Amino acid sequence: MSLRDKYNAAIQVAKSVGMEGAAEEKDGKLQFKGTVKSEDEKNRIWDALKSVPTWKDELNARIDVVAPKDVTYTVQAGDSLSKIAKQFLGSANDYMAIFNANKDQLSDPDKIKPGQVLKIPAKK
């Protein structure tokens, strides 16, 4: 059984959380390196890696957390915060997160204008 096969569950967890990186066998060890967006994602991968009893002898791993890049969006005619929230955050109900991130330029979540550049908070 290859090390990739042995650690397949951890590799699948890494894929499921969107880890950017790779797991490769080299010099008799699994080289597991990548980046994730949160400590929770990192811990989920580590929990899966450590489920293999011999992980200390077979694994070189480095998983770094990188902050998501700031995202902005320029309001178009016909947009609403709900529509923008659905597009970027996955749920129209998260419109208040966008409103709260833009209180410096918005006074009412129902009043946005084409051409405004809104900060889009990271997806939770």
Backbone as a printed PyTorch tensor [residue, N CA C, xyz], in Angstrom:
tensor([[[  0.8490,  -1.1830,   0.0000],
         [  0.0000,   0.0000,   0.0000],
         [  0.8940,   1.2460,   0.0000]],

        [[  0.5940,   2.1480,  -0.9150],
         [  1.3760,   3.3770,  -0.9820],
         [  0.9720,   4.3080,   0.1660]],

        [[  1.8420,   5.2560,   0.4660],
         [  1.5270,   6.2220,   1.5160],
         [  0.3320,   7.0990,   1.1220]],

        [[  0.2210,   7.4210,  -0.1590],
         [ -0.9530,   8.1900,  -0.6050],
         [ -2.2360,   7.4170,  -0.3260]],

        [[ -2.2040,   6.1170,  -0.5550],
         [ -3.3790,   5.2910,  -0.2520],
         [ -3.6410,   5.2550,   1.2490]],

        [[ -2.5740,   5.1060,   2.0110],
         [ -2.6980,   5.0140,   3.4670],
         [ -3.2960,   6.2930,   4.0640]],

        [[ -2.9620,   7.4390,   3.4810],
         [ -3.4360,   8.7370,   3.9740],
         [ -4.5510,   9.3110,   3.1000]],

        [[ -5.2260,   8.4360,   2.3580],
         [ -6.2700,   8.8980,   1.4530],
         [ -7.3800,   9.6750,   2.1690]],

        [[ -7.7470,   9.2550,   3.3700],
         [ -8.8070,   9.9640,   4.1050],
         [ -8.3950,  11.4160,   4.3600]],

        [[ -7.1410,  11.6240,   4.7360],
         [ -6.6530,  12.9900,   4.9850],
         [ -6.5910,  13.7870,   3.6790]],

        [[ -6.1990,  13.1330,   2.6140],
         [ -6.1500,  13.8020,   1.3120],
         [ -7.5530,  14.2350,   0.9040]],

        [[ -8.5370,  13.3980,   1.1650],
         [ -9.9260,  13.7480,   0.8330],
         [-10.4250,  14.9170,   1.6900]],

        [[-10.0360,  14.9410,   2.9710],
         [-10.4060,  16.0720,   3.8300],
         [ -9.7760,  17.3480,   3.2720]],

        [[ -8.5090,  17.2660,   2.8900],
         [ -7.8270,  18.4350,   2.3270],
         [ -8.5450,  18.9370,   1.0780]],

        [[ -8.9570,  18.0190,   0.2230],
         [ -9.7000,  18.4110,  -0.9800],
         [-11.0350,  19.0410,  -0.6100]],

        [[-11.7070,  18.4720,   0.3840],
         [-13.0450,  18.9610,   0.7420],
         [-13.0180,  20.3810,   1.3120]],

        [[-11.9220,  20.7540,   1.9550],
         [-11.8300,  22.1170,   2.4970],
         [-11.1640,  23.0810,   1.5110]],

        [[-10.7600,  22.5700,   0.3510],
         [-10.1750,  23.4330,  -0.6720],
         [ -8.7160,  23.7700,  -0.4490]],

        [[ -7.9690,  22.8740,   0.1790],
         [ -6.5470,  23.1360,   0.3880],
         [ -5.8480,  23.2840,  -0.9530]],

        [[ -4.9990,  24.3040,  -1.0530],
         [ -4.1430,  24.4960,  -2.2190],
         [ -2.8110,  23.8500,  -1.8850]],

        [[ -2.4250,  22.8110,  -2.6150],
         [ -1.1640,  22.1560,  -2.3240],
         [ -1.1290,  20.7600,  -2.9000]],

        [[ -0.2920,  19.9100,  -2.2960],
         [ -0.1100,  18.5580,  -2.8270],
         [  0.3550,  17.6000,  -1.7410]],

        [[  0.1590,  16.3220,  -2.0260],
         [  0.6670,  15.2400,  -1.1820],
         [  1.4350,  14.3040,  -2.1040]],

        [[  2.7570,  14.2270,  -1.9000],
         [  3.6050,  13.4170,  -2.7690],
         [  4.5210,  12.5430,  -1.9380]],

        [[  4.7680,  11.3270,  -2.4370],
         [  5.7190,  10.4420,  -1.7740],
         [  7.1260,  10.7910,  -2.2380]],

        [[  8.0350,  10.9300,  -1.2560],
         [  9.4200,  11.2380,  -1.5840],
         [ 10.3000,  10.7270,  -0.4530]],

        [[ 11.3230,   9.9920,  -0.7920],
         [ 12.2870,   9.4710,   0.1840],
         [ 11.6010,   8.6730,   1.2960]],

        [[ 10.5730,   7.9050,   0.9340],
         [  9.8960,   7.0410,   1.8920],
         [  8.9360,   7.7440,   2.8330]],

        [[  8.6770,   9.0100,   2.5720],
         [  7.7370,   9.7710,   3.4070],
         [  6.7110,  10.4550,   2.5140]],

        [[  5.5730,  10.7690,   3.1180],
         [  4.5670,  11.5410,   2.4110],
         [  4.8340,  13.0140,   2.6980]],

        [[  5.0890,  13.7630,   1.6430],
         [  5.3130,  15.2080,   1.7430],
         [  3.9500,  15.8600,   1.5290]],

        [[  3.3990,  16.4270,   2.5900],
         [  2.0490,  16.9780,   2.5650],
         [  2.1680,  18.4730,   2.8280]],

        [[  1.9670,  19.2730,   1.7810],
         [  2.1630,  20.7180,   1.9210],
         [  1.0240,  21.4640,   1.2510]],

        [[  0.5880,  22.5420,   1.9130],
         [ -0.4500,  23.3420,   1.3010],
         [ -0.9020,  24.4900,   2.1800]],

        [[ -1.8960,  25.2160,   1.6600],
         [ -2.4690,  26.3410,   2.3860],
         [ -3.9840,  26.1840,   2.4600]],

        [[ -4.5360,  26.6670,   3.5670],
         [ -5.9810,  26.6810,   3.7850],
         [ -6.3770,  28.0710,   4.2610]],

        [[ -7.6900,  28.2960,   4.3870],
         [ -8.1730,  29.6350,   4.7300],
         [ -8.4680,  29.8290,   6.2080]],

        [[ -8.4090,  28.7510,   7.0180],
         [ -8.7280,  28.9270,   8.4390],
         [ -8.0280,  27.8810,   9.2980]],

        [[ -7.9040,  28.2180,  10.5840],
         [ -7.3390,  27.2640,  11.5440],
         [ -8.2100,  26.0150,  11.6420]],

        [[ -9.5310,  26.1890,  11.5400],
         [-10.4360,  25.0450,  11.5890],
         [-10.1420,  24.0650,  10.4570]],

        [[ -9.9510,  24.5750,   9.2490],
         [ -9.6230,  23.7020,   8.1190],
         [ -8.2940,  22.9940,   8.3590]],

        [[ -7.3160,  23.7300,   8.8460],
         [ -6.0020,  23.1530,   9.1500],
         [ -6.1360,  22.0300,  10.1830]],

        [[ -6.9030,  22.2840,  11.2370],
         [ -7.0740,  21.2780,  12.2930],
         [ -7.8050,  20.0430,  11.7990]],

        [[ -8.7780,  20.2190,  10.9070],
         [ -9.4910,  19.0630,  10.3550],
         [ -8.5400,  18.1700,   9.5750]],

        [[ -7.6420,  18.7800,   8.8120],
         [ -6.6680,  17.9900,   8.0450],
         [ -5.7060,  17.2800,   8.9940]],

        [[ -5.1950,  18.0190,   9.9880],
         [ -4.2690,  17.4040,  10.9430],
         [ -4.9260,  16.2500,  11.6920]],

        [[ -6.1820,  16.3930,  12.0810],
         [ -6.8870,  15.3020,  12.7630],
         [ -6.9270,  14.0610,  11.8810]],

        [[ -7.1860,  14.2530,  10.5810],
         [ -7.2260,  13.1210,   9.6560],
         [ -5.8340,  12.5120,   9.4730]],

        [[ -4.8090,  13.3540,   9.3790],
         [ -3.4420,  12.8340,   9.2400],
         [ -3.0400,  12.0110,  10.4670]],

        [[ -3.3680,  12.5290,  11.6450],
         [ -2.9680,  11.8650,  12.8900],
         [ -3.7930,  10.6260,  13.2010]],

        [[ -4.8190,  10.3580,  12.4070],
         [ -5.5960,   9.1340,  12.6190],
         [ -4.8200,   7.8900,  12.1870]],

        [[ -3.7450,   8.0880,  11.4420],
         [ -2.8610,   6.9760,  11.0660],
         [ -1.8180,   6.8460,  12.1740]],

        [[ -1.7960,   5.7040,  12.8770],
         [ -0.9260,   5.5790,  14.0540],
         [  0.5660,   5.8380,  13.7960]],

        [[  1.0220,   5.5840,  12.5920],
         [  2.4580,   5.7120,  12.2870],
         [  2.7980,   7.0500,  11.6200]],

        [[  1.9280,   8.0380,  11.7690],
         [  2.1060,   9.3020,  11.0540],
         [  3.4230,   9.9920,  11.3750]],

        [[  3.9110,   9.8840,  12.6050],
         [  5.1490,  10.5820,  12.9850],
         [  6.3610,  10.0900,  12.1920]],

        [[  6.3320,   8.8260,  11.7850],
         [  7.4590,   8.2420,  11.0620],
         [  7.3290,   8.3610,   9.5450]],

        [[  6.1240,   8.6380,   9.0530],
         [  5.8850,   8.5680,   7.6120],
         [  5.5380,   9.9040,   6.9610]],

        [[  5.4950,  10.9520,   7.7320],
         [  4.9000,  12.1780,   7.2330],
         [  5.7710,  13.3970,   7.4890]],

        [[  5.9120,  14.2200,   6.4630],
         [  6.4320,  15.5810,   6.5950],
         [  5.2950,  16.4700,   6.1200]],

        [[  4.7300,  17.2480,   7.0250],
         [  3.5700,  18.0590,   6.6450],
         [  3.7610,  19.5060,   7.0580]],

        [[  3.2940,  20.3700,   6.1640],
         [  3.2530,  21.7990,   6.4610],
         [  1.9600,  22.3320,   5.8690]],

        [[  1.0860,  22.7950,   6.7550],
         [ -0.1890,  23.3670,   6.3280],
         [ -0.2490,  24.7790,   6.9060]],

        [[ -0.2660,  25.7640,   6.0320],
         [ -0.2910,  27.1540,   6.4490],
         [ -1.6840,  27.7400,   6.2410]],

        [[ -2.0420,  28.6630,   7.1230],
         [ -3.2950,  29.3950,   6.9890],
         [ -2.9890,  30.7280,   6.3320]],

        [[ -3.6880,  31.0100,   5.2500],
         [ -3.5290,  32.2950,   4.5750],
         [ -4.8720,  33.0180,   4.5890]],

        [[ -4.8220,  34.2770,   4.8990],
         [ -6.0500,  35.0760,   4.9360],
         [ -6.5830,  35.2330,   3.5250]],

        [[ -7.8900,  35.1260,   3.3640],
         [ -8.4490,  35.3510,   2.0320],
         [ -8.1630,  36.7730,   1.5660]],

        [[ -7.9640,  36.9160,   0.2770],
         [ -7.7090,  38.2380,  -0.2850],
         [ -8.9830,  39.0740,  -0.2000]],

        [[ -8.7710,  40.3800,  -0.0150],
         [ -9.9180,  41.2800,   0.0030],
         [-10.6010,  41.2400,  -1.3560]],

        [[-11.9140,  41.1690,  -1.3120],
         [-12.6970,  41.1450,  -2.5340],
         [-13.5710,  42.3910,  -2.5480]],

        [[-13.6560,  43.0080,  -3.7060],
         [-14.5590,  44.1400,  -3.8600],
         [-15.4980,  43.8440,  -5.0280]],

        [[-16.5950,  44.5460,  -5.0430],
         [-17.5730,  44.3860,  -6.1080],
         [-18.1340,  45.7610,  -6.4510]],

        [[-18.2160,  46.0440,  -7.7410],
         [-18.8110,  47.3000,  -8.1940],
         [-20.2820,  47.0530,  -8.4860]],

        [[-21.1230,  47.7900,  -7.7940],
         [-22.5800,  47.6300,  -7.9110],
         [-23.0240,  47.9360,  -9.3420]],

        [[-23.8790,  47.0580,  -9.8640],
         [-24.4520,  47.2130, -11.2020],
         [-25.9300,  47.5740, -11.0720]],

        [[-26.5000,  48.1290, -12.1190],
         [-27.9400,  48.4300, -12.1320],
         [-28.7110,  47.1330, -11.8820]],

        [[-29.6980,  47.1900, -11.0030],
         [-30.5120,  46.0160, -10.6960],
         [-29.9940,  45.1860,  -9.5440]],

        [[-28.8240,  45.5240,  -9.0170],
         [-28.2540,  44.7750,  -7.8900],
         [-28.9610,  45.1270,  -6.5850]],

        [[-28.9100,  44.1990,  -5.6650],
         [-29.3250,  44.4240,  -4.2760],
         [-28.2650,  43.7540,  -3.4050]],

        [[-28.2050,  44.1200,  -2.1410],
         [-27.2480,  43.4560,  -1.2490],
         [-27.5490,  41.9650,  -1.1570]],

        [[-28.8300,  41.6000,  -1.1980],
         [-29.1990,  40.1820,  -1.1500],
         [-28.6590,  39.4280,  -2.3670]],

        [[-28.7890,  40.0250,  -3.5320],
         [-28.2930,  39.4000,  -4.7650],
         [-26.7660,  39.2500,  -4.7160]],

        [[-26.0980,  40.2810,  -4.2480],
         [-24.6360,  40.2410,  -4.1420],
         [-24.2160,  39.2070,  -3.0980]],

        [[-24.9300,  39.1540,  -1.9740],
         [-24.6180,  38.1710,  -0.9300],
         [-24.7790,  36.7540,  -1.4600]],

        [[-25.8290,  36.5010,  -2.2140],
         [-26.0490,  35.1640,  -2.7880],
         [-24.8730,  34.7890,  -3.6840]],

        [[-24.4240,  35.7330,  -4.5060],
         [-23.3300,  35.4800,  -5.4480],
         [-22.0090,  35.1990,  -4.7350]],

        [[-21.6750,  36.0010,  -3.7410],
         [-20.3520,  35.9090,  -3.1190],
         [-20.3170,  35.0790,  -1.8430]],

        [[-21.3980,  35.0910,  -1.0770],
         [-21.3970,  34.4160,   0.2230],
         [-22.2490,  33.1530,   0.2440]],

        [[-22.9990,  32.9230,  -0.8270],
         [-23.7670,  31.6850,  -0.9330],
         [-25.1930,  31.7650,  -0.4200]],

        [[-25.5470,  32.8390,   0.2670],
         [-26.8930,  32.9810,   0.7980],
         [-27.3180,  34.4450,   0.7560]],

        [[-28.5040,  34.6700,   0.1990],
         [-29.0370,  36.0350,   0.1620],
         [-29.2370,  36.5850,   1.5620]],

        [[-29.4520,  35.7030,   2.5300],
         [-29.6810,  36.1320,   3.9130],
         [-28.4440,  36.7440,   4.5630]],

        [[-27.2790,  36.6000,   3.9370],
         [-26.0440,  37.1560,   4.4910],
         [-25.7930,  38.6030,   4.0510]],

        [[-26.8300,  39.2660,   3.5250],
         [-26.6540,  40.6260,   3.0210],
         [-26.1680,  41.5960,   4.0970]],

        [[-26.5350,  41.3480,   5.3610],
         [-26.1190,  42.2690,   6.4290],
         [-24.6040,  42.2270,   6.6480]],

        [[-23.9600,  41.1140,   6.3280],
         [-22.5010,  41.0500,   6.4520],
         [-21.8570,  42.0480,   5.4890]],

        [[-22.4120,  42.1460,   4.2890],
         [-21.8950,  43.1180,   3.3230],
         [-22.2220,  44.5410,   3.7930]],

        [[-23.4300,  44.7420,   4.2690],
         [-23.8150,  46.0600,   4.7790],
         [-22.8740,  46.4940,   5.9070]],

        [[-22.6500,  45.5970,   6.8760],
         [-21.7930,  45.9370,   8.0180],
         [-20.3550,  46.2240,   7.6010]],

        [[-19.8840,  45.5590,   6.5560],
         [-18.5190,  45.7910,   6.0770],
         [-18.3950,  47.1230,   5.3350]],

        [[-19.5300,  47.7210,   5.0030],
         [-19.5220,  48.9470,   4.2000],
         [-20.2630,  50.1000,   4.8540]],

        [[-20.3480,  50.0600,   6.1810],
         [-21.0690,  51.1300,   6.8990],
         [-20.4410,  52.5050,   6.6670]],

        [[-19.1930,  52.5390,   6.2440],
         [-18.5490,  53.8190,   5.9680],
         [-19.1820,  54.5280,   4.7670]],

        [[-19.8800,  53.7710,   3.9140],
         [-20.4900,  54.3880,   2.7390],
         [-21.9800,  54.0660,   2.5750]],

        [[-22.5090,  53.1840,   3.3970],
         [-23.9290,  52.8300,   3.3150],
         [-24.6330,  53.1930,   4.6190]],

        [[-25.8160,  53.7630,   4.4920],
         [-26.5990,  54.0840,   5.6920],
         [-27.8630,  53.2320,   5.7650]],

        [[-28.2000,  52.5620,   4.6630],
         [-29.4200,  51.7500,   4.5910],
         [-29.1290,  50.5710,   3.6670]],

        [[-29.3870,  49.3250,   4.0950],
         [-29.0900,  48.1680,   3.2430],
         [-29.9250,  48.1260,   1.9620]],

        [[-30.9910,  48.8860,   1.9070],
         [-31.8280,  48.9120,   0.7020],
         [-31.4320,  50.0110,  -0.2730]],

        [[-30.3990,  50.7790,   0.0620],
         [-30.0250,  51.9100,  -0.7960],
         [-28.5680,  51.7860,  -1.2420]],

        [[-28.3800,  51.0430,  -2.3280],
         [-27.0680,  50.9880,  -2.9650],
         [-27.2290,  51.5700,  -4.3670]],

        [[-26.1080,  52.0570,  -4.9170],
         [-26.1660,  52.7310,  -6.2090],
         [-25.1670,  52.1080,  -7.1710]],

        [[-25.5410,  52.0150,  -8.4530],
         [-24.5790,  51.5420,  -9.4460],
         [-23.3020,  52.3820,  -9.3910]],

        [[-22.1910,  51.7000,  -9.4860],
         [-20.8970,  52.3700,  -9.4390],
         [-20.2270,  52.3210,  -8.0760]],

        [[-21.0050,  52.0770,  -7.0130],
         [-20.3890,  51.9610,  -5.6770],
         [-19.4970,  50.7160,  -5.6600]],

        [[-18.3570,  50.8450,  -5.0070],
         [-17.4490,  49.7130,  -4.8520],
         [-17.5800,  49.2260,  -3.4110]],

        [[-18.1110,  48.0150,  -3.2640],
         [-18.3740,  47.4540,  -1.9400],
         [-17.2960,  46.4330,  -1.5600]],

        [[-16.9360,  46.4380,  -0.2910],
         [-16.0450,  45.4030,   0.2440],
         [-16.9140,  44.1670,   0.5170]],

        [[-16.4290,  43.0100,   0.1000],
         [-17.1480,  41.7600,   0.3350],
         [-16.3660,  41.0020,   1.4090]],

        [[-16.9840,  40.7570,   2.5750],
         [-16.2700,  40.0410,   3.6270],
         [-16.0260,  38.5800,   3.2460]],

        [[-15.0630,  37.9840,   3.9190],
         [-14.7520,  36.5770,   3.6420],
         [-15.9410,  35.7060,   4.0110]],

        [[-16.1390,  34.6490,   3.2550],
         [-17.2030,  33.6910,   3.5060],
         [-16.9100,  32.9530,   4.7950]],

        [[-17.9170,  32.7810,   5.6340],
         [-17.7250,  32.0930,   6.9160],
         [-17.9140,  30.6110,   6.7730]]])
